[in-house]
Amino acid sequence: MKGHKITMLGTGLIGNFYTMTLHSQRGKDRVQTIYSRSEERAKKFASDWGIPKWETDMEKAVNDPETSVVIIGLPNNLHKEAITLAAKAGKAILCTKPLARSAREAKEILDIVEKAAVFAGYLEDLVYTPKTLKAIKSVQNGALGKVTWTRSREAHPGPHSDWFWNSEVSGGGAIVDMGCHCIEIGRNFIGKDILPVEVMCWADTLVKPINAEDNAVGLVKYATGAVSQFEVSWSYRGGMDLRDEVAGVEGTIRLDHFLRTGFELFTAVGEDGYVAEKAESETGWLFPVGDEAHALGYNHMFTDMFDAIDKGTAPMETFYDGYVVNAIMDACYKSAKTKKWEPVELEDWRGRTDVTSGIDMVEYDADHYLIKTEKLPDGRDKVILKNKNTGEISQKVTG
Ligand SMILES: NC(=O)c1ccc[n+]([C@@H]2O[C@H](COP(=O)([O-])OP(=O)(O)OC[C@H]3O[C@@H](n4cnc5c(N)ncnc54)[C@H](O)[C@@H]3O)[C@@H](O)[C@H]2O)c1
């Protein structure tokens, strides 16, 4: 199968990471046309990455007859405009996170691509990290039993461009920027066909002189009863903290993607400057990342996307997922204001509707349910039981 020729929109941080990923390791899918507002930047980016064409007109870049795929790496307020142009051109569309600034805008985007019947992949890289993919498989294989809780954390000293800090352009603060990752990671562990029912969220502006939240913590409650917790911060010092945890009835997973990957380096003098994304120092104890693009999931993400385009199937992350994430974030913003649990409003739910929450009782004997067993320090075994008829809690020690 031949590779695809791509129009890349945006020459900022993510345009750079995406192009680096696609053009590395002898990849066959190549950026053919790069779009930037500035001619100088477009030319430099094209020359850095061996890209044949550059454009300062977005429409022309999208309509390049040589490209079949459009990748969007522009600020959040431009996603809809870029998607509309690409859908009109009948091209496959890959859009970065968040899909939109609100569920309403995300739904409009979803309708546009579904009406145009074009391929639409949601570039949620953090569910594609090698560790996360393997962890999701373990959960799906039942290694953890029923999932009860997930935790996903993304925290760093704040984004690198002005537009992120302007909530009219970006759609919000740390929640819309990073909560979108955490929420989708939680959905993947709990099951994307499980309805997110309601959310409770705290969000505040603790450090930065902006209108939006620079810190937030949220709980998303799912139809199974599972709760998915996210923590985001734009004022966390010491680098980019990316961690996930999953708890199930039969097991637990802990993941650390960035600050403690097993690679720690001390240098008194430093070297060429860049250590890892959002690293705050160049000397002392440092936490480099072996292959950032790989560790952040970009390689597996594009492999899934381009394989799906070739096969005519849906990728693991679709625009519908982006829409659900936006709906959950809308509820978070509402809850942060009302200080109450707020329902997730999904006018278009495509998952299961037959899921209920509740405890799966474990039978101990004819009269009792088992609460738990424990090996005591002196070697004896203890069981804690509940009487089925009276509800009385008791314990039994053996050995
Ligand atoms: N892990 C991830 O998936 C990830 C990481 C970072 C950013 N992003 C997303 O990628 C998108 C871009 O973020 P970024 O970090 O690359 O930002 P950035 O500021 O580094 O780059 C933005 C690009 O858009 C261009 N741009 C800005 N305003 C424009 C306008 N009005 N018209 C046309 N072009 C304009 C800039 O010149 C630049 O090329 C955002 O949606 C962001 O949320 C995703």
PDBQT file of the ligand as one rigid body, heavy atoms in Angstrom, charges set to zero:
ROOT
HETATM    1  N1  LIG A 401      -0.959  16.227  22.855  1.00  0.00    +0.000 N 
HETATM    2  C1  LIG A 401      -1.671  16.833  21.957  1.00  0.00    +0.000 C 
HETATM    3  O1  LIG A 401      -2.429  16.202  21.285  1.00  0.00    +0.000 OA
HETATM    4  C2  LIG A 401      -1.535  18.312  21.757  1.00  0.00    +0.000 A 
HETATM    5  C3  LIG A 401      -0.437  19.004  22.294  1.00  0.00    +0.000 A 
HETATM    6  C4  LIG A 401      -0.354  20.382  22.061  1.00  0.00    +0.000 A 
HETATM    7  C5  LIG A 401      -1.342  21.041  21.349  1.00  0.00    +0.000 A 
HETATM    8  N2  LIG A 401      -2.417  20.343  20.874  1.00  0.00    +0.000 N 
HETATM    9  C6  LIG A 401      -3.500  21.014  20.149  1.00  0.00    +0.000 C 
HETATM   10  O2  LIG A 401      -2.998  21.449  18.895  1.00  0.00    +0.000 OA
HETATM   11  C7  LIG A 401      -3.597  22.681  18.527  1.00  0.00    +0.000 C 
HETATM   12  C8  LIG A 401      -2.484  23.697  18.302  1.00  0.00    +0.000 C 
HETATM   13  O3  LIG A 401      -1.712  23.807  19.479  1.00  0.00    +0.000 OA
HETATM   14  P1  LIG A 401      -0.133  24.085  19.444  1.00  0.00    +0.000 P 
HETATM   15  O4  LIG A 401       0.398  23.653  20.746  1.00  0.00    +0.000 OA
HETATM   16  O5  LIG A 401       0.473  23.555  18.207  1.00  0.00    +0.000 OA
HETATM   17  O6  LIG A 401      -0.164  25.667  19.396  1.00  0.00    +0.000 OA
HETATM   18  P2  LIG A 401       0.950  26.615  18.861  1.00  0.00    +0.000 P 
HETATM   19  O7  LIG A 401       0.619  27.967  19.323  1.00  0.00    +0.000 OA
HETATM   20  O8  LIG A 401       2.301  26.050  19.140  1.00  0.00    +0.000 OA
HETATM   21  O9  LIG A 401       0.741  26.546  17.281  1.00  0.00    +0.000 OA
HETATM   22  C9  LIG A 401      -0.462  26.977  16.667  1.00  0.00    +0.000 C 
HETATM   23  C10 LIG A 401      -0.304  27.117  15.166  1.00  0.00    +0.000 C 
HETATM   24  O10 LIG A 401      -1.464  27.762  14.654  1.00  0.00    +0.000 OA
HETATM   25  C11 LIG A 401      -1.093  29.000  14.031  1.00  0.00    +0.000 C 
HETATM   26  N3  LIG A 401      -2.126  30.013  14.278  1.00  0.00    +0.000 N 
HETATM   27  C12 LIG A 401      -2.377  30.660  15.420  1.00  0.00    +0.000 A 
HETATM   28  N4  LIG A 401      -3.406  31.535  15.269  1.00  0.00    +0.000 NA
HETATM   29  C13 LIG A 401      -3.794  31.400  13.988  1.00  0.00    +0.000 A 
HETATM   30  C14 LIG A 401      -4.804  32.031  13.219  1.00  0.00    +0.000 A 
HETATM   31  N5  LIG A 401      -5.609  32.966  13.728  1.00  0.00    +0.000 N 
HETATM   32  N6  LIG A 401      -4.925  31.671  11.924  1.00  0.00    +0.000 NA
HETATM   33  C15 LIG A 401      -4.126  30.731  11.402  1.00  0.00    +0.000 A 
HETATM   34  N7  LIG A 401      -3.144  30.095  12.088  1.00  0.00    +0.000 NA
HETATM   35  C16 LIG A 401      -2.995  30.438  13.361  1.00  0.00    +0.000 A 
HETATM   36  C17 LIG A 401       0.239  29.367  14.660  1.00  0.00    +0.000 C 
HETATM   37  O11 LIG A 401       0.961  30.232  13.835  1.00  0.00    +0.000 OA
HETATM   38  C18 LIG A 401       0.886  27.997  14.785  1.00  0.00    +0.000 C 
HETATM   39  O12 LIG A 401       1.383  27.525  13.562  1.00  0.00    +0.000 OA
HETATM   40  C19 LIG A 401      -4.561  23.041  19.651  1.00  0.00    +0.000 C 
HETATM   41  O13 LIG A 401      -5.860  22.608  19.327  1.00  0.00    +0.000 OA
HETATM   42  C20 LIG A 401      -4.022  22.242  20.844  1.00  0.00    +0.000 C 
HETATM   43  O14 LIG A 401      -5.016  21.931  21.791  1.00  0.00    +0.000 OA
HETATM   44  C21 LIG A 401      -2.505  18.992  21.046  1.00  0.00    +0.000 A 
ENDROOT
TORSDOF 0
